[in-house]
Amino acid sequence: MFRTKTCGELNINNVGETVTLAGWVQTVRKFGAITFVDLRDRYGITQLLFGEELNKDLEANPLGREFVLQATGKVTERSNKNKNIPTGEIEITLSSFKILNKSEVPPFKIEDDTDGGDDLRMKYRFLDLRRNAVKRNLELRYAVGRSTRNYLHENNFMDIETPFLIKSTPEGARDFVVPSRMNPGEFYALPQSPQTFKQLLMVSGYDRYYQIVKCFRDEDLRADRQPEFTQIDCEMCFVEQEDILSMFEGLVKRIFKDVKGIDYNESVERMSWEEAMWQFGNDKPDIRFGMQLCNLKFPAHTFPTKANIAHLITSDFAVFSEAETVIGIAVPGCSEYTRKQTDELTEWVKRPQIGMKGMVFIKCNADGTYKSSVDKFYNEQQLKAIADAAGAKAGDLVLILAGAEERTRKATSELRLEMGKRLGMRKENEFKLLWVLDFPLFEYAEEDNRWVARHHPFTSPKPSDIDTMIHNNPAIENAAEYLKHPYANIKANAYDMVLNGNEIGGGSIRIFQRELQEKMFEALGMDAEEQQHKFGFLLGAFEYGAPPHGGIAFGFDRLCSILGGSESIRDFIAFPKNNSGRDVMIDAPSTIDAKQFDELQIKLDLK
């Protein structure tokens, strides 16, 4: 056999044993007539001692970094112990060794603190995967998957595979398409999710289904996106929303316990979509800290729990008086910010990705006075009233943005997160879960003058809104007054789970009646012919005893990255794509030869 022990399991209790190890050479250190070698495998590092006789052999056959080595010897106690590694009290005094394979000098150091840039490491990803930092990420990913499977198995879920070659029904991101050689001119699509298949499994009576499954979306990439990604995909029948929330709170708490050793015993907070948007500026708020948004000048559809103080900003200061909305946040303990610091924040909100023209601040000084960048427009009493409305206390700094409602709300949300980060309120090892509920079922697409689904077209309305949906025409007569349409107030029977300001899972109670599903498709602009072409199989299935059902899908890669303290899901994928969607290691995507085009009866026409 190649090895009797791994490089990570030996300790002081093994002294005197004769063992054989196999692994990769991490370092070689020569000291006169002896040589020390650190041998590494997946499990750890063990120091090898080459005595005088074997050292002579090394002179004839020198070792290099990443050589594959087999080594046999006796476990001995080290005189110079290394308390930083589990094997640091022992070494192997070798009696023999064998070079199993040599290695070229690697293009970067195989160490946590590597000298390889991102592009270089992705080109040589098979080497990058040897680094402990990457290995720990994949071990965490495996642990999350193992915990998930154990929990779902214990709760009677059944792992059922669904197809990867399906029908293209683009309703969101673009599909990846696959030509069919046996059906010329026709194409499969890779699934963006197993949505319709898991609903069909519910119709088939498999009342608790799950998969840890690959999904595919042809969309622009960023840190938390890949063209192929993994979901924890789950569905249950004969359930209501509360059943789903309870079951999958349990799943995430189990993962916390198994993977991070965290007992998350507190109840998971809940918040409506409307509350999230008004109080935090986005639908996936980070609730590890406060600093909630205060709308100082409201549009017509005012959030009812806030007091309107619009009279405070009706002054000669046109930036406020002419803006659609004015939003402020109270930053705790920052009233002593210098002019340099407030100027830097102003430049931060002017960046293209934030998109604001400027920022106003009010300092709530400890002595009870107020100082502002707009002192000449507001007296101290007015500044105090604005600061009070924002929830500011003595010593706080109020930051205010003004402009178009959607952009200003989003920018203030980003400013809040940035200040939370700067003040150490977004702690890496602090985890806070949240359910966001009661989303609008529809969004209005102004450019197309039609409704689009906020989640997906299989999401059911809240039971109280079903009659409104069935008995109203989805057509919008006057685009300027779409908010008055009955569909604008329909709530989805949907839910998102948020962790530390990241959506990690989302789902809904599904439509299971043909009439309601057809009405949903009609609202999205599909006529009867298109409905039948794209989803006839599902509509037909609903006529054969479809049960009430609902489910959820978790972003597996994203959950792993949050638990691992990384902003990028690429760190937790063995072979990720870069930001251009390329695998630079295998050089994919790539061209295919003319014979393959001929077999597929496809002609390439690049313009």
C-alpha positions, 0 to 999 in steps of 0.5 A: 500500500502507498500509505499507512497513515495520513499527514494529519493524524500522527501525534505524540501517542504514535511515537515508536510506530513505523509508518508510511506516508505519501503526499506532496513536498511543501518545503525542503530545509537543509541543515548540514548533513541532514534535511527536513521536509514538510510533507503535505496531503489533504489532512495536514503536514508532517515533518520528515527527517532525512538522516546522513545516509538518506541525505546523500541520496537526496544529493543525487535525487534532489527534492523540489516543491510539489514533488510527490513523495512516499516516505517510510520511517519511525515516529519520533518526538521532535526536539523543536516542537511546533505548537501551531499544527496538530502534528507539531510534536513529532517527526518521521525519522526516515528509513526509506523514501521514493519519489513517485513523481516530480513537479515543475516549479509551481507558478505560485506558492502553495500557501495560504498567503500565496503570491499568485494573483486571481487570474493565475490561480484560476489558470492553475486551479488544480494547484490552487486547490492544494492550498489549505485556504481553498481546502477549508472552503470546500470542507465547509461546503461539504459540511453544509451539504452533509448537514442539509441531507441529514436534516431533510432525510430525518424529516422524510424528504426524498432526494429525487433527480430532475432533468438537465435537458429541458424545454426553454421557457425564458421568463427571467434570465436568459437560458443556456440552450443545447442543440439536439442532433436527433431533432434538427433545428430544435434545442434543449435548455439547461434549467434555471431551476427545477421549478416545474418538475418539483411541482409535478412531483407534488402532483405525483404524490411525492409529498416531500422532495429535495435536491442539492442541484445545479442550475444555469442562468446566462446572465452577467456575473459578479461576486455572488453570481456564476453561470452554473450554481447550486441550490438546495431545492425543496418542495412540500405538499399539504402545507401552508406558509407557516409550515414552510417557515418552521421547517426551513428555519429548522434546516438553517439552525441545524446547519449553524449547529453542525457547521459552525457550532452555533446554537441559534436558539432565538426566534427568526424575526419577520418583516413585511416587504413594505417595512423592509423597503421603508425602514432599510431601503432594500428587501434583504436588510442586514438587521445586525444593526439599527440605523434605519432610514427615515423618509423626511419627504414622502411620496403619495404612497406613504408608509403609515407608521411614519410621521410626515415632517415635510414642512421642515424641508419646505425652505429655500433649499431647492435640493430638498424642496424640489426632490421627489424624496429626502431620506436620512439615517442617524449614524451613532457616535459620529458627530465629531467627524471632521470636514475631511471625513464628511467630504470623503463620504460625500465623494463616496455617494457621488460614485457612479455605482451609488449615483447621488449628486451630493449629501447633507449632514447634521451634527448632533453635538454632545452639548445639545447644539446642531451644526449642518452643511446647510446652516444657512437654510435651516435654523437650529430648531429645524435641524433638531426637528429633522435630527429627532425625526431620524432618531438621532441622539446627542453625539450622532451624525445625520446623513441625508440624501435627496433625489428620485425616490427609487435611486435615493432609497437605494443609495441611502441603503448602500450608505447605511451598509457602508457606515455599518461596515466602517463602524464595525457593526457588520461582524463576520462571525455574527449571524442574524436571520430574517424572514421577509414576507408579503411581497407584491405579486406583480411589478409594473414594467413601464417600458412594456406597459404590462405586469411582470412577476416579482418572483416567478409565475407559479407563485400564488397570491395570498388567499385573501387576494385570489378573488381580486386576481380572478375577477379583474382584467389585468390590462392597464388602461392608463399607464400613469395610474397603474398604482390604482389598478387592483393588481398593484395591491395583490400580495404574494404568498411568498417568503425570502430568508435573509442572512446578514443582508443577503438573500439566502433562500426564497420560495412561495406557496404555489398555484395549483388550480388551472384557472388561477394559473391561467389567470397569472399567465394572462396577467403576464401577457401570455395568450392561451396559445402561448400558455399551452405551448410553454406550460401545457404540461403543467396546466394539464397536470393541474387537472389530475388532482394537484394538491396544495403545495409550496417550497423554497430554494436556498442559494447553496454557494452563497450560504457557504460563502457567508458561513465562510466569511467571504464575499464571493461564492467563487471561493467555495466552488471547486472549478468556478468561472471568471467574471466573463463566464470563462473557465481559463483552466480548460479554456471554455467556452471554446469553438467546435469543429465543422463536423459538429456543426454539420451533425447539428445542422447549424450554420454559424453566422458571426457578424 
